[in-house]
Amino acid sequence: MIRLFTLAFAALAACSALDAPVAQLERWQKQRAAGSLAAIAEEPVVRDCAPGKGEACQRLHLIRAEACLGLAFADRAPGAACPGAGAREAGLLSCAASAAQSAEQSAGEVLLPARKLRTQARLCAIENLPPAMAAPAARELIAEAAPLADAEGALLRGRALLSAARPSAGPEAARCAAARAALREAEQGLRLSPDDPALKRLADDAALRAVRITDCRV
């Protein structure tokens, strides 16, 4: 009899462990609906969610990425594309990028919503770096954003290219090439979404940056 009770208890404990991601997912969905983003951002995903663990884990990482990015953007200055460079904002951007990457690892493939979240978080982190450090990070980010074929993907790649074209980001020729590529991304995005104000602003900024680089033509 004691052995039966022991086996039953072990089975219940195993079921509880297997259901931990589902239980956290149900709780986070309620918290997200209530606007409790801070509670989600402050709580790590359950340990059961190792890479490749399944859909519940993938969704948990996505929800946490959204929560961290949402909190980072909540206090942006009016009209700003990214949050400030404070420690809190940097931590939230890092949280968003890491959680989005974990969502892709759980999916085992390029997961476009996660890739967009990660690209946005990393882009804002890059824009707060000194130009010489931002340029190589931006080039890496452009390659990572290649699967994003919509207008938003063009915007993200264009903004990364614009970061690589900043003054002091490298040789004039490399900066010119980055500015011209940013303009091409803006034009590609506008073909997909002609009225997007962010893409129009990107096109204007890229053209202006190119003009300010010696012997750079667009």
C-alpha positions as CSV (number, residue, x, y, z in Angstrom):
1,M,0.0,0.0,0.0
2,I,2.8,2.4,0.9
3,R,4.4,1.6,-2.4
4,L,1.2,2.4,-4.3
5,F,0.9,5.8,-2.5
6,T,4.6,6.5,-3.3
7,L,4.0,5.7,-7.0
8,A,0.8,7.8,-7.1
9,F,2.6,10.8,-5.5
10,A,5.5,10.5,-8.0
11,A,3.0,10.4,-10.9
12,L,1.3,13.5,-9.6
13,A,4.6,15.3,-9.2
14,A,5.6,14.4,-12.7
15,C,2.3,15.7,-14.1
16,S,2.7,18.9,-12.2
17,A,6.2,19.4,-13.6
18,L,5.0,18.6,-17.1
19,D,2.2,21.2,-16.8
20,A,4.4,24.0,-15.4
21,P,4.8,25.8,-18.7
22,V,1.0,25.5,-19.4
23,A,0.2,26.8,-15.9
24,Q,2.6,29.8,-16.3
25,L,1.2,30.5,-19.8
26,E,-2.4,30.6,-18.5
27,R,-1.3,33.0,-15.7
28,W,0.7,35.2,-18.0
29,Q,-2.1,35.5,-20.5
30,K,-4.4,36.8,-17.7
31,Q,-1.7,39.2,-16.6
32,R,-1.1,40.5,-20.1
33,A,-4.8,41.0,-20.6
34,A,-4.8,43.0,-17.4
35,G,-1.8,45.1,-18.5
36,S,0.5,43.7,-15.9
37,L,3.6,43.7,-18.1
38,A,6.0,44.4,-15.2
39,A,5.0,41.2,-13.5
40,I,5.7,39.2,-16.6
41,A,9.0,40.9,-17.3
42,E,10.2,40.3,-13.7
43,E,9.5,36.6,-13.7
44,P,11.7,34.1,-15.6
45,V,10.2,31.5,-17.8
46,V,9.9,28.2,-15.9
47,R,13.0,25.9,-16.0
48,D,11.1,23.2,-17.9
49,C,11.3,25.4,-21.0
50,A,14.6,24.2,-22.4
51,P,15.2,24.9,-26.1
52,G,12.9,22.8,-28.4
53,K,10.5,22.1,-25.5
54,G,7.3,22.9,-27.3
55,E,4.6,25.4,-28.2
56,A,3.7,26.5,-24.7
57,C,7.4,27.4,-24.1
58,Q,7.6,29.2,-27.4
59,R,4.5,31.3,-26.5
60,L,5.9,32.0,-23.0
61,H,9.2,33.4,-24.4
62,L,7.2,35.5,-26.9
63,I,5.0,37.0,-24.2
64,R,8.0,37.9,-22.1
65,A,9.7,39.5,-25.1
66,E,6.6,41.6,-25.8
67,A,6.3,42.6,-22.2
68,C,10.0,43.7,-21.8
69,L,9.9,45.6,-25.1
70,G,6.6,47.2,-24.2
71,L,8.0,48.4,-20.9
72,A,11.2,49.7,-22.5
73,F,9.1,51.7,-25.0
74,A,6.5,53.0,-22.5
75,D,8.5,56.0,-21.4
76,R,9.9,57.0,-24.8
77,A,10.2,60.7,-25.6
78,P,7.5,62.0,-28.0
79,G,8.4,61.1,-31.5
80,A,11.4,59.0,-30.5
81,A,12.0,55.7,-32.3
82,C,13.7,54.1,-29.3
83,P,13.8,54.5,-25.5
84,G,16.5,56.3,-23.7
85,A,20.0,54.9,-22.8
86,G,19.4,54.4,-19.1
87,A,20.2,51.2,-17.2
88,R,16.5,50.2,-16.9
89,E,15.9,50.6,-20.6
90,A,19.0,48.7,-21.5
91,G,18.0,45.9,-19.2
92,L,14.6,45.7,-20.7
93,L,15.9,45.7,-24.3
94,S,18.3,42.9,-23.3
95,C,15.4,41.0,-21.8
96,A,13.3,41.4,-25.0
97,A,16.1,40.3,-27.3
98,S,17.0,37.3,-25.1
99,A,13.4,36.1,-24.7
100,A,12.7,36.5,-28.5
101,Q,15.8,34.4,-29.3
102,S,14.6,31.7,-26.8
103,A,11.2,31.7,-28.6
104,E,13.0,31.0,-31.9
105,Q,15.1,28.2,-30.3
106,S,11.8,26.7,-28.9
107,A,10.3,26.8,-32.4
108,G,13.5,25.4,-34.0
109,E,13.1,27.7,-37.0
110,V,12.9,31.3,-38.0
111,L,9.9,32.5,-36.1
112,L,9.0,35.9,-37.8
113,P,7.2,37.5,-34.8
114,A,10.2,36.6,-32.5
115,R,12.7,37.8,-35.1
116,K,10.9,41.1,-35.4
117,L,10.9,41.6,-31.6
118,R,14.6,40.6,-31.3
119,T,15.6,42.9,-34.2
120,Q,13.7,45.8,-32.8
121,A,15.2,45.3,-29.3
122,R,18.8,44.9,-30.6
123,L,18.3,47.9,-33.0
124,C,17.5,50.2,-30.1
125,A,20.4,48.9,-28.1
126,I,22.7,49.5,-31.1
127,E,21.5,53.1,-31.5
128,N,22.7,53.8,-28.0
129,L,26.2,52.6,-28.7
130,P,29.1,54.8,-29.8
131,P,29.3,54.9,-33.6
132,A,32.4,52.8,-33.9
133,M,30.8,50.0,-31.9
134,A,27.4,50.4,-33.5
135,A,28.5,49.8,-37.1
136,P,29.7,46.2,-36.8
137,A,26.7,45.3,-34.6
138,A,24.4,46.9,-37.2
139,R,25.8,44.9,-40.0
140,E,25.2,41.7,-38.0
141,L,21.7,42.8,-37.3
142,I,21.0,43.5,-41.0
143,A,21.8,39.8,-41.8
144,E,19.6,38.6,-39.0
145,A,16.7,40.7,-40.3
146,A,17.0,39.3,-43.8
147,P,14.0,36.9,-43.4
148,L,11.7,39.8,-42.6
149,A,10.2,40.4,-46.1
150,D,7.5,42.9,-45.2
151,A,7.6,46.7,-44.9
152,E,8.4,46.5,-41.2
153,G,11.4,44.3,-42.0
154,A,12.6,46.9,-44.6
155,L,12.2,49.6,-42.0
156,L,14.3,47.7,-39.4
157,R,17.0,46.9,-41.8
158,G,17.1,50.5,-43.1
159,R,17.4,51.9,-39.6
160,A,20.2,49.5,-38.9
161,L,22.0,50.6,-42.1
162,L,21.5,54.2,-41.1
163,S,23.2,53.5,-37.8
164,A,26.1,52.0,-39.7
165,A,26.3,55.3,-41.7
166,R,26.6,57.6,-38.7
167,P,29.6,60.0,-38.4
168,S,32.7,58.2,-37.0
169,A,31.2,54.8,-37.8
170,G,33.9,54.0,-40.2
171,P,35.5,54.9,-43.6
172,E,33.5,57.4,-45.7
173,A,33.1,54.8,-48.5
174,A,31.5,52.3,-46.1
175,R,29.3,54.9,-44.5
176,C,28.2,56.0,-48.0
177,A,27.3,52.4,-49.0
178,A,25.3,52.0,-45.8
179,A,23.4,55.2,-46.4
180,R,22.6,54.2,-50.0
181,A,21.5,50.8,-48.8
182,A,19.3,52.4,-46.2
183,L,17.6,54.4,-48.9
184,R,17.0,51.3,-51.0
185,E,15.4,49.6,-48.0
186,A,13.1,52.6,-47.4
187,E,12.1,52.6,-51.1
188,Q,11.4,48.9,-51.0
189,G,9.3,49.4,-47.9
190,L,7.4,52.2,-49.4
191,R,6.5,50.0,-52.4
192,L,4.9,47.7,-49.9
193,S,3.4,50.4,-47.6
194,P,3.3,53.7,-49.5
195,D,1.8,55.8,-46.7
196,D,4.1,54.6,-43.9
197,P,5.4,57.8,-42.2
198,A,8.3,55.9,-40.6
199,L,9.5,54.7,-44.0
200,K,9.2,58.2,-45.5
201,R,11.2,59.6,-42.6
202,L,13.8,56.8,-43.1
203,A,14.1,57.7,-46.8
204,D,14.6,61.4,-46.0
205,D,17.1,60.6,-43.3
206,A,19.1,58.3,-45.5
207,A,19.2,60.8,-48.4
208,L,20.3,63.5,-46.0
209,R,23.0,61.4,-44.4
210,A,24.4,60.5,-47.8
211,V,24.6,64.1,-48.9
212,R,26.6,64.9,-45.8
213,I,29.2,62.2,-46.7
214,T,32.0,63.4,-49.0
215,D,31.5,62.3,-52.7
216,C,28.4,60.2,-51.8
217,R,25.6,60.1,-54.3
218,V,22.2,58.5,-54.0
